[in-house]
Amino acid sequence: MRPQLFSNVQIFDGEGTDPYPGEVLVEGNRIRAVARGTGPLLARDGAEEIDGGGNTLMPGLTEGHAHVTSPTWRS
């Protein structure tokens, strides 16, 4: 599988910062590069470019709605 380059996306990185415009290069199941800004930022050599249309790109989640800080669950 060739690398995938996600362009024209709002990046939500899960680190507590606001989403920002940028590009993300993925190879296999690894993020290889992240660039902030607009326009061509990362090398496209051999990558399949996916135009995100300005939508949000975020890390994979196993359960996107869970309230993991909720005190109602205990082990």
All heavy atoms as TSV, in Angstrom:
chain	resi	resn	atom	element	x	y	z
A	1	MET	N	N	0.849	-1.177	0.000
A	1	MET	CA	C	0.000	0.000	0.000
A	1	MET	C	C	0.892	1.237	0.000
A	1	MET	O	O	1.837	1.338	0.773
A	1	MET	CB	C	-0.896	-0.020	1.234
A	1	MET	CG	C	-1.689	1.244	1.415
A	1	MET	SD	S	-2.628	1.290	2.952
A	1	MET	CE	C	-4.236	0.958	2.315
A	2	ARG	N	N	0.587	2.177	-0.852
A	2	ARG	CA	C	1.398	3.393	-0.907
A	2	ARG	C	C	0.966	4.382	0.172
A	2	ARG	O	O	-0.160	4.303	0.682
A	2	ARG	CB	C	1.354	3.989	-2.293
A	2	ARG	CG	C	0.015	4.439	-2.745
A	2	ARG	CD	C	0.054	4.868	-4.192
A	2	ARG	NE	N	-0.952	5.899	-4.382
A	2	ARG	CZ	C	-1.284	6.407	-5.523
A	2	ARG	NH1	N	-0.693	6.001	-6.610
A	2	ARG	NH2	N	-2.202	7.328	-5.613
A	3	PRO	N	N	1.839	5.312	0.539
A	3	PRO	CA	C	1.505	6.295	1.577
A	3	PRO	C	C	0.273	7.107	1.188
A	3	PRO	O	O	-0.023	7.288	0.008
A	3	PRO	CB	C	2.741	7.187	1.636
A	3	PRO	CG	C	3.835	6.402	1.014
A	3	PRO	CD	C	3.186	5.498	0.013
A	4	GLN	N	N	-0.425	7.597	2.188
A	4	GLN	CA	C	-1.603	8.446	1.969
A	4	GLN	C	C	-1.312	9.819	2.559
A	4	GLN	O	O	-0.878	9.940	3.703
A	4	GLN	CB	C	-2.829	7.848	2.643
A	4	GLN	CG	C	-3.230	6.512	2.059
A	4	GLN	CD	C	-4.368	5.887	2.821
A	4	GLN	OE1	O	-4.360	5.853	4.042
A	4	GLN	NE2	N	-5.346	5.397	2.102
A	5	LEU	N	N	-1.585	10.851	1.772
A	5	LEU	CA	C	-1.384	12.227	2.205
A	5	LEU	C	C	-2.746	12.897	2.308
A	5	LEU	O	O	-3.441	13.059	1.310
A	5	LEU	CB	C	-0.498	12.984	1.221
A	5	LEU	CG	C	-0.310	14.458	1.550
A	5	LEU	CD1	C	0.578	14.602	2.787
A	5	LEU	CD2	C	0.285	15.202	0.397
A	6	PHE	N	N	-3.125	13.236	3.518
A	6	PHE	CA	C	-4.392	13.934	3.757
A	6	PHE	C	C	-4.108	15.427	3.717
A	6	PHE	O	O	-3.331	15.945	4.523
A	6	PHE	CB	C	-4.978	13.539	5.110
A	6	PHE	CG	C	-5.387	12.098	5.179
A	6	PHE	CD1	C	-4.481	11.118	5.559
A	6	PHE	CD2	C	-6.676	11.719	4.848
A	6	PHE	CE1	C	-4.843	9.790	5.615
A	6	PHE	CE2	C	-7.050	10.388	4.897
A	6	PHE	CZ	C	-6.136	9.423	5.281
A	7	SER	N	N	-4.729	16.115	2.767
A	7	SER	CA	C	-4.527	17.560	2.617
A	7	SER	C	C	-5.861	18.267	2.813
A	7	SER	O	O	-6.925	17.638	2.809
A	7	SER	CB	C	-3.948	17.878	1.238
A	7	SER	OG	O	-4.836	17.467	0.227
A	8	ASN	N	N	-5.783	19.600	2.996
A	8	ASN	CA	C	-6.989	20.415	3.158
A	8	ASN	C	C	-7.842	19.887	4.313
A	8	ASN	O	O	-9.038	19.665	4.165
A	8	ASN	CB	C	-7.779	20.458	1.843
A	8	ASN	CG	C	-8.916	21.452	1.886
A	8	ASN	OD1	O	-8.933	22.382	2.683
A	8	ASN	ND2	N	-9.898	21.251	1.026
A	9	VAL	N	N	-7.206	19.666	5.465
A	9	VAL	CA	C	-7.920	19.167	6.645
A	9	VAL	C	C	-7.685	20.084	7.842
A	9	VAL	O	O	-6.713	20.836	7.889
A	9	VAL	CB	C	-7.474	17.729	7.028
A	9	VAL	CG1	C	-7.903	16.739	5.965
A	9	VAL	CG2	C	-5.985	17.644	7.278
A	10	GLN	N	N	-8.606	20.026	8.789
A	10	GLN	CA	C	-8.445	20.638	10.096
A	10	GLN	C	C	-7.969	19.516	11.008
A	10	GLN	O	O	-8.668	18.509	11.167
A	10	GLN	CB	C	-9.768	21.222	10.609
A	10	GLN	CG	C	-10.230	22.446	9.870
A	10	GLN	CD	C	-9.319	23.626	10.152
A	10	GLN	OE1	O	-8.926	23.896	11.278
A	10	GLN	NE2	N	-8.956	24.330	9.097
A	11	ILE	N	N	-6.807	19.667	11.599
A	11	ILE	CA	C	-6.206	18.598	12.395
A	11	ILE	C	C	-6.563	18.776	13.869
A	11	ILE	O	O	-6.271	19.811	14.463
A	11	ILE	CB	C	-4.677	18.577	12.213
A	11	ILE	CG1	C	-4.341	18.332	10.742
A	11	ILE	CG2	C	-4.047	17.520	13.116
A	11	ILE	CD1	C	-2.890	18.559	10.405
A	12	PHE	N	N	-7.211	17.772	14.421
A	12	PHE	CA	C	-7.478	17.694	15.858
A	12	PHE	C	C	-6.522	16.635	16.383
A	12	PHE	O	O	-6.683	15.455	16.104
A	12	PHE	CB	C	-8.930	17.303	16.119
A	12	PHE	CG	C	-9.222	17.065	17.569
A	12	PHE	CD1	C	-9.419	18.122	18.434
A	12	PHE	CD2	C	-9.282	15.782	18.078
A	12	PHE	CE1	C	-9.672	17.900	19.775
A	12	PHE	CE2	C	-9.537	15.543	19.416
A	12	PHE	CZ	C	-9.735	16.611	20.272
A	13	ASP	N	N	-5.490	17.057	17.128
A	13	ASP	CA	C	-4.455	16.107	17.522
A	13	ASP	C	C	-4.666	15.471	18.889
A	13	ASP	O	O	-3.908	14.598	19.299
A	13	ASP	CB	C	-3.068	16.740	17.440
A	13	ASP	CG	C	-2.888	17.943	18.338
A	13	ASP	OD1	O	-3.697	18.139	19.273
A	13	ASP	OD2	O	-1.924	18.698	18.114
A	14	GLY	N	N	-5.701	15.895	19.621
A	14	GLY	CA	C	-5.988	15.288	20.913
A	14	GLY	C	C	-5.055	15.738	22.026
A	14	GLY	O	O	-5.057	15.171	23.108
A	15	GLU	N	N	-4.254	16.767	21.777
A	15	GLU	CA	C	-3.295	17.256	22.767
A	15	GLU	C	C	-3.801	18.471	23.544
A	15	GLU	O	O	-3.046	19.079	24.283
A	15	GLU	CB	C	-1.968	17.601	22.080
A	15	GLU	CG	C	-1.268	16.407	21.463
A	15	GLU	CD	C	-0.741	15.441	22.509
A	15	GLU	OE1	O	-0.335	15.890	23.591
A	15	GLU	OE2	O	-0.762	14.225	22.243
A	16	GLY	N	N	-5.060	18.840	23.331
A	16	GLY	CA	C	-5.636	19.962	24.059
A	16	GLY	C	C	-5.576	21.293	23.330
A	16	GLY	O	O	-6.015	22.302	23.866
A	17	THR	N	N	-5.035	21.312	22.122
A	17	THR	CA	C	-4.997	22.544	21.343
A	17	THR	C	C	-6.204	22.599	20.411
A	17	THR	O	O	-6.837	21.581	20.142
A	17	THR	CB	C	-3.706	22.619	20.492
A	17	THR	OG1	O	-3.670	21.495	19.619
A	17	THR	CG2	C	-2.466	22.618	21.366
A	18	ASP	N	N	-6.506	23.789	19.933
A	18	ASP	CA	C	-7.590	23.930	18.965
A	18	ASP	C	C	-7.188	23.272	17.647
A	18	ASP	O	O	-6.003	23.225	17.305
A	18	ASP	CB	C	-7.883	25.405	18.704
A	18	ASP	CG	C	-8.542	26.089	19.893
A	18	ASP	OD1	O	-9.164	25.388	20.715
A	18	ASP	OD2	O	-8.427	27.327	19.994
A	19	PRO	N	N	-8.166	22.771	16.889
A	19	PRO	CA	C	-7.854	22.222	15.564
A	19	PRO	C	C	-7.164	23.281	14.701
A	19	PRO	O	O	-7.428	24.475	14.840
A	19	PRO	CB	C	-9.219	21.861	14.990
A	19	PRO	CG	C	-10.079	21.641	16.188
A	19	PRO	CD	C	-9.591	22.641	17.200
A	20	TYR	N	N	-6.276	22.836	13.826
A	20	TYR	CA	C	-5.529	23.757	12.973
A	20	TYR	C	C	-5.455	23.185	11.554
A	20	TYR	O	O	-5.509	21.973	11.355
A	20	TYR	CB	C	-4.121	23.989	13.528
A	20	TYR	CG	C	-3.335	22.727	13.804
A	20	TYR	CD1	C	-2.549	22.137	12.815
A	20	TYR	CD2	C	-3.388	22.114	15.045
A	20	TYR	CE1	C	-1.836	20.984	13.067
A	20	TYR	CE2	C	-2.677	20.959	15.310
A	20	TYR	CZ	C	-1.895	20.402	14.313
A	20	TYR	OH	O	-1.190	19.251	14.566
A	21	PRO	N	N	-5.336	24.064	10.546
A	21	PRO	CA	C	-5.244	23.582	9.166
A	21	PRO	C	C	-3.889	22.923	8.928
A	21	PRO	O	O	-2.876	23.331	9.507
A	21	PRO	CB	C	-5.388	24.854	8.333
A	21	PRO	CG	C	-4.942	25.949	9.232
A	21	PRO	CD	C	-5.293	25.522	10.631
A	22	GLY	N	N	-3.887	21.897	8.082
A	22	GLY	CA	C	-2.613	21.251	7.777
A	22	GLY	C	C	-2.745	20.034	6.899
A	22	GLY	O	O	-3.776	19.801	6.264
A	23	GLU	N	N	-1.652	19.257	6.881
A	23	GLU	CA	C	-1.570	18.025	6.108
A	23	GLU	C	C	-0.976	16.929	6.978
A	23	GLU	O	O	-0.174	17.203	7.879
A	23	GLU	CB	C	-0.662	18.217	4.888
A	23	GLU	CG	C	-1.194	19.198	3.886
A	23	GLU	CD	C	-0.309	19.318	2.657
A	23	GLU	OE1	O	0.887	18.967	2.704
A	23	GLU	OE2	O	-0.839	19.776	1.641
A	24	VAL	N	N	-1.362	15.679	6.687
A	24	VAL	CA	C	-0.861	14.528	7.437
A	24	VAL	C	C	-0.475	13.432	6.448
A	24	VAL	O	O	-1.252	13.083	5.569
A	24	VAL	CB	C	-1.929	13.988	8.423
A	24	VAL	CG1	C	-1.434	12.744	9.131
A	24	VAL	CG2	C	-2.326	15.065	9.422
A	25	LEU	N	N	0.744	12.901	6.620
A	25	LEU	CA	C	1.220	11.805	5.796
A	25	LEU	C	C	1.192	10.529	6.616
A	25	LEU	O	O	1.765	10.477	7.711
A	25	LEU	CB	C	2.649	12.067	5.307
A	25	LEU	CG	C	3.288	10.971	4.454
A	25	LEU	CD1	C	2.528	10.800	3.137
A	25	LEU	CD2	C	4.755	11.269	4.213
A	26	VAL	N	N	0.501	9.503	6.104
A	26	VAL	CA	C	0.369	8.211	6.787
A	26	VAL	C	C	0.995	7.133	5.916
A	26	VAL	O	O	0.713	7.051	4.723
A	26	VAL	CB	C	-1.119	7.888	7.053
A	26	VAL	CG1	C	-1.274	6.520	7.686
A	26	VAL	CG2	C	-1.750	8.964	7.925
A	27	GLU	N	N	1.845	6.311	6.527
A	27	GLU	CA	C	2.432	5.154	5.841
A	27	GLU	C	C	2.072	3.917	6.634
A	27	GLU	O	O	2.432	3.803	7.807
A	27	GLU	CB	C	3.950	5.286	5.747
A	27	GLU	CG	C	4.399	6.377	4.799
A	27	GLU	CD	C	5.908	6.430	4.669
A	27	GLU	OE1	O	6.534	5.362	4.627
A	27	GLU	OE2	O	6.439	7.545	4.611
A	28	GLY	N	N	1.329	3.011	6.009
A	28	GLY	CA	C	0.857	1.822	6.727
A	28	GLY	C	C	-0.071	2.251	7.847
A	28	GLY	O	O	-1.057	2.940	7.612
A	29	ASN	N	N	0.272	1.879	9.081
A	29	ASN	CA	C	-0.560	2.296	10.217
A	29	ASN	C	C	0.163	3.319	11.087
A	29	ASN	O	O	-0.126	3.450	12.263
A	29	ASN	CB	C	-0.991	1.072	11.037
A	29	ASN	CG	C	0.192	0.340	11.634
A	29	ASN	OD1	O	1.343	0.660	11.370
A	29	ASN	ND2	N	-0.093	-0.662	12.448
A	30	ARG	N	N	1.091	4.076	10.493
A	30	ARG	CA	C	1.877	5.066	11.225
A	30	ARG	C	C	1.742	6.459	10.618
A	30	ARG	O	O	1.778	6.619	9.398
A	30	ARG	CB	C	3.364	4.710	11.215
A	30	ARG	CG	C	3.680	3.401	11.838
A	30	ARG	CD	C	3.773	3.549	13.309
A	30	ARG	NE	N	4.206	2.288	13.891
A	30	ARG	CZ	C	3.978	1.955	15.121
A	30	ARG	NH1	N	3.339	2.775	15.906
A	30	ARG	NH2	N	4.381	0.804	15.590
A	31	ILE	N	N	1.610	7.455	11.471
A	31	ILE	CA	C	1.664	8.843	11.025
A	31	ILE	C	C	3.139	9.185	10.869
A	31	ILE	O	O	3.900	9.098	11.830
A	31	ILE	CB	C	0.984	9.779	12.036
A	31	ILE	CG1	C	-0.502	9.449	12.143
A	31	ILE	CG2	C	1.191	11.246	11.631
A	31	ILE	CD1	C	-1.212	10.155	13.275
A	32	ARG	N	N	3.552	9.553	9.659
A	32	ARG	CA	C	4.961	9.855	9.381
A	32	ARG	C	C	5.278	11.341	9.454
A	32	ARG	O	O	6.405	11.708	9.767
A	32	ARG	CB	C	5.364	9.322	8.013
A	32	ARG	CG	C	5.372	7.839	7.932
A	32	ARG	CD	C	6.464	7.267	8.799
A	32	ARG	NE	N	6.376	5.814	8.773
A	32	ARG	CZ	C	6.796	5.031	9.731
A	32	ARG	NH1	N	7.356	5.542	10.797
A	32	ARG	NH2	N	6.663	3.735	9.639
A	33	ALA	N	N	4.297	12.195	9.140
A	33	ALA	CA	C	4.560	13.631	9.160
A	33	ALA	C	C	3.261	14.394	9.334
A	33	ALA	O	O	2.210	13.973	8.843
A	33	ALA	CB	C	5.252	14.065	7.876
A	34	VAL	N	N	3.357	15.515	10.045
A	34	VAL	CA	C	2.239	16.435	10.211
A	34	VAL	C	C	2.782	17.830	9.938
A	34	VAL	O	O	3.849	18.192	10.440
A	34	VAL	CB	C	1.649	16.382	11.637
A	34	VAL	CG1	C	0.539	17.408	11.806
A	34	VAL	CG2	C	1.142	14.980	11.963
A	35	ALA	N	N	2.069	18.609	9.134
A	35	ALA	CA	C	2.500	19.966	8.821
A	35	ALA	C	C	1.349	20.923	9.061
A	35	ALA	O	O	0.215	20.655	8.662
A	35	ALA	CB	C	2.982	20.052	7.384
A	36	ARG	N	N	1.637	22.027	9.718
A	36	ARG	CA	C	0.643	23.078	9.953
A	36	ARG	C	C	0.663	24.068	8.797
A	36	ARG	O	O	1.722	24.402	8.297
A	36	ARG	CB	C	0.945	23.844	11.230
A	36	ARG	CG	C	0.669	23.090	12.486
A	36	ARG	CD	C	1.049	23.974	13.687
A	36	ARG	NE	N	0.834	23.284	14.928
A	36	ARG	CZ	C	-0.122	23.578	15.801
A	36	ARG	NH1	N	-0.932	24.584	15.566
A	36	ARG	NH2	N	-0.252	22.897	16.917
A	37	GLY	N	N	-0.517	24.558	8.442
A	37	GLY	CA	C	-0.608	25.590	7.423
A	37	GLY	C	C	-1.474	25.159	6.257
A	37	GLY	O	O	-2.111	24.120	6.278
A	38	THR	N	N	-1.490	25.998	5.225
A	38	THR	CA	C	-2.287	25.713	4.037
A	38	THR	C	C	-1.371	25.602	2.827
A	38	THR	O	O	-0.245	26.081	2.847
A	38	THR	CB	C	-3.339	26.811	3.794
A	38	THR	OG1	O	-2.666	28.068	3.670
A	38	THR	CG2	C	-4.345	26.872	4.929
A	39	GLY	N	N	-1.889	24.992	1.786
A	39	GLY	CA	C	-1.120	24.831	0.564
A	39	GLY	C	C	-0.282	23.563	0.600
A	39	GLY	O	O	-0.266	22.856	1.598
A	40	PRO	N	N	0.418	23.264	-0.452
A	40	PRO	CA	C	1.288	22.088	-0.459
A	40	PRO	C	C	2.412	22.251	0.573
A	40	PRO	O	O	3.228	23.150	0.465
A	40	PRO	CB	C	1.840	22.036	-1.878
A	40	PRO	CG	C	0.898	22.852	-2.696
A	40	PRO	CD	C	0.376	23.908	-1.762
A	41	LEU	N	N	2.426	21.385	1.578
A	41	LEU	CA	C	3.405	21.473	2.660
A	41	LEU	C	C	4.324	20.268	2.717
A	41	LEU	O	O	5.496	20.398	3.058
A	41	LEU	CB	C	2.684	21.625	4.004
A	41	LEU	CG	C	1.743	22.821	4.133
A	41	LEU	CD1	C	0.870	22.684	5.367
A	41	LEU	CD2	C	2.540	24.103	4.178
A	42	LEU	N	N	3.788	19.080	2.439
A	42	LEU	CA	C	4.562	17.853	2.518
A	42	LEU	C	C	4.806	17.292	1.117
A	42	LEU	O	O	4.002	17.507	0.209
A	42	LEU	CB	C	3.811	16.806	3.359
A	42	LEU	CG	C	3.582	17.166	4.821
A	42	LEU	CD1	C	2.667	16.142	5.487
A	42	LEU	CD2	C	4.912	17.261	5.569
A	43	ALA	N	N	5.904	16.558	0.963
A	43	ALA	CA	C	6.226	15.938	-0.321
A	43	ALA	C	C	5.145	14.938	-0.717
A	43	ALA	O	O	4.658	14.180	0.112
A	43	ALA	CB	C	7.582	15.243	-0.238
A	44	ARG	N	N	4.783	14.959	-1.983
A	44	ARG	CA	C	3.730	14.081	-2.485
A	44	ARG	C	C	4.292	12.886	-3.255
A	44	ARG	O	O	3.565	12.134	-3.861
A	44	ARG	CB	C	2.792	14.877	-3.402
A	44	ARG	CG	C	1.766	15.652	-2.601
A	44	ARG	CD	C	1.752	17.116	-2.992
A	44	ARG	NE	N	0.582	17.790	-2.457
A	44	ARG	CZ	C	0.518	18.277	-1.224
A	44	ARG	NH1	N	1.539	18.168	-0.407
A	44	ARG	NH2	N	-0.567	18.878	-0.791
A	45	ASP	N	N	5.575	12.697	-3.242
A	45	ASP	CA	C	6.243	11.645	-4.019
A	45	ASP	C	C	5.625	10.275	-3.773
A	45	ASP	O	O	5.795	9.688	-2.714
A	45	ASP	CB	C	7.735	11.590	-3.682
A	45	ASP	CG	C	8.433	12.919	-3.921
A	45	ASP	OD1	O	7.948	13.695	-4.767
A	45	ASP	OD2	O	9.444	13.178	-3.250
A	46	GLY	N	N	4.886	9.777	-4.739
A	46	GLY	CA	C	4.318	8.442	-4.676
A	46	GLY	C	C	3.150	8.273	-3.731
A	46	GLY	O	O	2.635	7.176	-3.563
A	47	ALA	N	N	2.708	9.339	-3.081
A	47	ALA	CA	C	1.607	9.237	-2.118
A	47	ALA	C	C	0.256	9.408	-2.815
A	47	ALA	O	O	0.135	10.139	-3.797
A	47	ALA	CB	C	1.745	10.285	-1.025
A	48	GLU	N	N	-0.732	8.717	-2.294
A	48	GLU	CA	C	-2.116	8.919	-2.731
A	48	GLU	C	C	-2.626	10.132	-1.975
A	48	GLU	O	O	-2.673	10.126	-0.749
A	48	GLU	CB	C	-2.950	7.694	-2.385
A	48	GLU	CG	C	-4.423	7.872	-2.623
A	48	GLU	CD	C	-5.256	6.715	-2.094
A	48	GLU	OE1	O	-4.708	5.801	-1.451
A	48	GLU	OE2	O	-6.476	6.767	-2.309
A	49	GLU	N	N	-2.993	11.195	-2.689
A	49	GLU	CA	C	-3.458	12.408	-2.029
A	49	GLU	C	C	-4.965	12.345	-1.816
A	49	GLU	O	O	-5.716	12.058	-2.742
A	49	GLU	CB	C	-3.094	13.659	-2.818
A	49	GLU	CG	C	-3.416	14.921	-2.053
A	49	GLU	CD	C	-2.874	16.183	-2.704
A	49	GLU	OE1	O	-2.117	16.079	-3.694
A	49	GLU	OE2	O	-3.217	17.271	-2.219
A	50	ILE	N	N	-5.371	12.617	-0.592
A	50	ILE	CA	C	-6.788	12.607	-0.229
A	50	ILE	C	C	-7.146	14.012	0.235
A	50	ILE	O	O	-6.642	14.494	1.242
A	50	ILE	CB	C	-7.065	11.573	0.882
A	50	ILE	CG1	C	-6.666	10.179	0.391
A	50	ILE	CG2	C	-8.530	11.631	1.309
A	50	ILE	CD1	C	-6.593	9.145	1.471
A	51	ASP	N	N	-8.015	14.687	-0.526
A	51	ASP	CA	C	-8.445	16.042	-0.185
A	51	ASP	C	C	-9.559	15.935	0.849
A	51	ASP	O	O	-10.630	15.402	0.564
A	51	ASP	CB	C	-8.937	16.755	-1.435
A	51	ASP	CG	C	-9.304	18.212	-1.183
A	51	ASP	OD1	O	-9.613	18.588	-0.028
A	51	ASP	OD2	O	-9.281	18.981	-2.153
A	52	GLY	N	N	-9.303	16.430	2.042
A	52	GLY	CA	C	-10.268	16.341	3.126
A	52	GLY	C	C	-11.405	17.345	3.041
A	52	GLY	O	O	-12.320	17.313	3.862
A	53	GLY	N	N	-11.357	18.251	2.076
A	53	GLY	CA	C	-12.444	19.203	1.895
A	53	GLY	C	C	-12.666	20.113	3.092
A	53	GLY	O	O	-13.774	20.585	3.309
A	54	GLY	N	N	-11.616	20.342	3.896
A	54	GLY	CA	C	-11.737	21.212	5.064
A	54	GLY	C	C	-12.299	20.526	6.297
A	54	GLY	O	O	-12.496	21.163	7.328
A	55	ASN	N	N	-12.570	19.233	6.202
A	55	ASN	CA	C	-13.128	18.492	7.334
A	55	ASN	C	C	-12.061	18.182	8.383
A	55	ASN	O	O	-10.877	18.329	8.143
A	55	ASN	CB	C	-13.772	17.193	6.849
A	55	ASN	CG	C	-15.037	17.460	6.079
A	55	ASN	OD1	O	-15.973	18.057	6.592
A	55	ASN	ND2	N	-15.062	17.036	4.825
A	56	THR	N	N	-12.505	17.733	9.548
A	56	THR	CA	C	-11.607	17.448	10.660
A	56	THR	C	C	-11.002	16.055	10.539
A	56	THR	O	O	-11.702	15.084	10.279
A	56	THR	CB	C	-12.367	17.560	11.997
A	56	THR	OG1	O	-12.898	18.891	12.101
A	56	THR	CG2	C	-11.460	17.294	13.185
A	57	LEU	N	N	-9.686	15.979	10.755
A	57	LEU	CA	C	-8.951	14.720	10.788
A	57	LEU	C	C	-8.456	14.553	12.218
A	57	LEU	O	O	-7.867	15.468	12.785
A	57	LEU	CB	C	-7.777	14.764	9.814
A	57	LEU	CG	C	-6.965	13.489	9.663
A	57	LEU	CD1	C	-7.824	12.403	9.006
A	57	LEU	CD2	C	-5.727	13.754	8.843
A	58	MET	N	N	-8.747	13.390	12.802
A	58	MET	CA	C	-8.380	13.162	14.199
A	58	MET	C	C	-7.869	11.749	14.387
A	58	MET	O	O	-8.105	10.887	13.539
A	58	MET	CB	C	-9.580	13.420	15.104
A	58	MET	CG	C	-10.786	12.559	14.803
A	58	MET	SD	S	-12.286	13.068	15.649
A	58	MET	CE	C	-11.973	12.533	17.292
A	59	PRO	N	N	-7.145	11.503	15.495
A	59	PRO	CA	C	-6.649	10.147	15.752
A	59	PRO	C	C	-7.797	9.156	15.861
A	59	PRO	O	O	-8.914	9.513	16.240
A	59	PRO	CB	C	-5.934	10.268	17.092
A	59	PRO	CG	C	-5.726	11.718	17.317
A	59	PRO	CD	C	-6.794	12.431	16.545
A	60	GLY	N	N	-7.512	7.905	15.543
A	60	GLY	CA	C	-8.522	6.855	15.665
A	60	GLY	C	C	-8.955	6.678	17.109
A	60	GLY	O	O	-8.156	6.788	18.035
A	61	LEU	N	N	-10.211	6.435	17.297
A	61	LEU	CA	C	-10.768	6.244	18.633
A	61	LEU	C	C	-11.485	4.904	18.687
A	61	LEU	O	O	-12.057	4.464	17.701
A	61	LEU	CB	C	-11.766	7.358	18.974
A	61	LEU	CG	C	-11.234	8.774	18.945
A	61	LEU	CD1	C	-12.384	9.761	19.131
A	61	LEU	CD2	C	-10.224	8.985	20.052
A	62	THR	N	N	-11.473	4.272	19.838
A	62	THR	CA	C	-12.224	3.035	19.967
A	62	THR	C	C	-13.666	3.313	20.362
A	62	THR	O	O	-14.550	2.563	20.021
A	62	THR	CB	C	-11.582	2.111	21.013
A	62	THR	OG1	O	-11.476	2.813	22.247
A	62	THR	CG2	C	-10.215	1.663	20.555
A	63	GLU	N	N	-13.894	4.384	21.069
A	63	GLU	CA	C	-15.244	4.766	21.477
A	63	GLU	C	C	-15.275	6.281	21.589
A	63	GLU	O	O	-14.802	6.841	22.574
A	63	GLU	CB	C	-15.585	4.125	22.828
A	63	GLU	CG	C	-17.047	3.753	22.999
A	63	GLU	CD	C	-17.978	4.930	23.204
A	63	GLU	OE1	O	-18.218	5.671	22.243
A	63	GLU	OE2	O	-18.493	5.094	24.300
A	64	GLY	N	N	-15.772	6.938	20.573
A	64	GLY	CA	C	-15.696	8.383	20.474
A	64	GLY	C	C	-16.594	9.174	21.391
A	64	GLY	O	O	-16.467	10.382	21.488
A	65	HIS	N	N	-17.521	8.532	22.091
A	65	HIS	CA	C	-18.437	9.280	22.928
A	65	HIS	C	C	-18.250	9.018	24.417
A	65	HIS	O	O	-18.888	9.640	25.252
A	65	HIS	CB	C	-19.895	8.970	22.532
A	65	HIS	CG	C	-20.865	9.828	23.283
A	65	HIS	ND1	N	-21.573	9.351	24.366
A	65	HIS	CD2	C	-21.210	11.119	23.148
A	65	HIS	CE1	C	-22.326	10.333	24.854
A	65	HIS	NE2	N	-22.125	11.410	24.131
A	66	ALA	N	N	-17.371	8.136	24.792
A	66	ALA	CA	C	-17.189	7.785	26.206
A	66	ALA	C	C	-16.746	8.996	27.020
A	66	ALA	O	O	-15.999	9.838	26.551
A	66	ALA	CB	C	-16.150	6.679	26.343
A	67	HIS	N	N	-17.217	9.054	28.235
A	67	HIS	CA	C	-16.806	10.087	29.184
A	67	HIS	C	C	-15.841	9.425	30.165
A	67	HIS	O	O	-16.211	9.050	31.264
A	67	HIS	CB	C	-18.022	10.667	29.908
A	67	HIS	CG	C	-18.981	11.328	28.975
A	67	HIS	ND1	N	-18.867	12.652	28.604
A	67	HIS	CD2	C	-20.045	10.843	28.273
A	67	HIS	CE1	C	-19.831	12.963	27.751
A	67	HIS	NE2	N	-20.559	11.871	27.539
A	68	VAL	N	N	-14.594	9.283	29.748
A	68	VAL	CA	C	-13.638	8.512	30.532
A	68	VAL	C	C	-13.286	9.161	31.865
A	68	VAL	O	O	-12.735	8.516	32.741
A	68	VAL	CB	C	-12.352	8.225	29.729
A	68	VAL	CG1	C	-12.664	7.330	28.549
A	68	VAL	CG2	C	-11.683	9.506	29.281
A	69	THR	N	N	-13.622	10.419	32.056
A	69	THR	CA	C	-13.348	11.080	33.333
A	69	THR	C	C	-14.540	11.007	34.278
A	69	THR	O	O	-14.495	11.530	35.374
A	69	THR	CB	C	-12.973	12.552	33.115
A	69	THR	OG1	O	-14.049	13.214	32.436
A	69	THR	CG2	C	-11.692	12.686	32.296
A	70	SER	N	N	-15.599	10.351	33.856
A	70	SER	CA	C	-16.806	10.263	34.671
A	70	SER	C	C	-16.556	9.456	35.942
A	70	SER	O	O	-16.017	8.357	35.892
A	70	SER	CB	C	-17.937	9.606	33.875
A	70	SER	OG	O	-19.070	9.408	34.689
A	71	PRO	N	N	-16.933	9.981	37.111
A	71	PRO	CA	C	-16.725	9.253	38.369
A	71	PRO	C	C	-17.755	8.156	38.608
A	71	PRO	O	O	-17.717	7.482	39.632
A	71	PRO	CB	C	-16.850	10.355	39.410
A	71	PRO	CG	C	-17.771	11.344	38.812
A	71	PRO	CD	C	-17.479	11.307	37.311
A	72	THR	N	N	-18.676	7.926	37.658
A	72	THR	CA	C	-19.739	6.942	37.873
A	72	THR	C	C	-19.270	5.508	37.666
A	72	THR	O	O	-19.965	4.574	38.011
A	72	THR	CB	C	-20.935	7.216	36.957
A	72	THR	OG1	O	-20.496	7.170	35.612
A	72	THR	CG2	C	-21.544	8.564	37.268
A	73	TRP	N	N	-18.086	5.298	37.087
A	73	TRP	CA	C	-17.607	3.938	36.901
A	73	TRP	C	C	-16.420	3.671	37.828
A	73	TRP	O	O	-15.612	4.523	38.093
A	73	TRP	CB	C	-17.241	3.656	35.446
A	73	TRP	CG	C	-16.184	4.546	34.880
A	73	TRP	CD1	C	-16.357	5.744	34.275
A	73	TRP	CD2	C	-14.776	4.317	34.879
A	73	TRP	NE1	N	-15.172	6.282	33.899
A	73	TRP	CE2	C	-14.169	5.431	34.254
A	73	TRP	CE3	C	-13.956	3.294	35.338
A	73	TRP	CZ2	C	-12.789	5.536	34.091
A	73	TRP	CZ3	C	-12.577	3.413	35.174
A	73	TRP	CH2	C	-12.027	4.513	34.555
A	74	ARG	N	N	-16.370	2.498	38.348
A	74	ARG	CA	C	-15.277	2.094	39.226
A	74	ARG	C	C	-14.944	0.643	38.917
A	74	ARG	O	O	-15.789	-0.152	38.559
A	74	ARG	CB	C	-15.694	2.194	40.695
A	74	ARG	CG	C	-16.103	3.603	41.104
A	74	ARG	CD	C	-15.202	4.107	42.175
A	74	ARG	NE	N	-15.429	5.365	42.813
A	74	ARG	CZ	C	-15.914	6.482	42.337
A	74	ARG	NH1	N	-16.349	6.520	41.150
A	74	ARG	NH2	N	-16.007	7.574	43.044
A	75	SER	N	N	-13.674	0.275	39.078
A	75	SER	CA	C	-13.304	-1.116	38.834
A	75	SER	C	C	-13.225	-1.878	40.149
A	75	SER	O	O	-13.234	-1.353	41.210
A	75	SER	CB	C	-11.975	-1.187	38.098
A	75	SER	OG	O	-11.002	-0.443	38.753
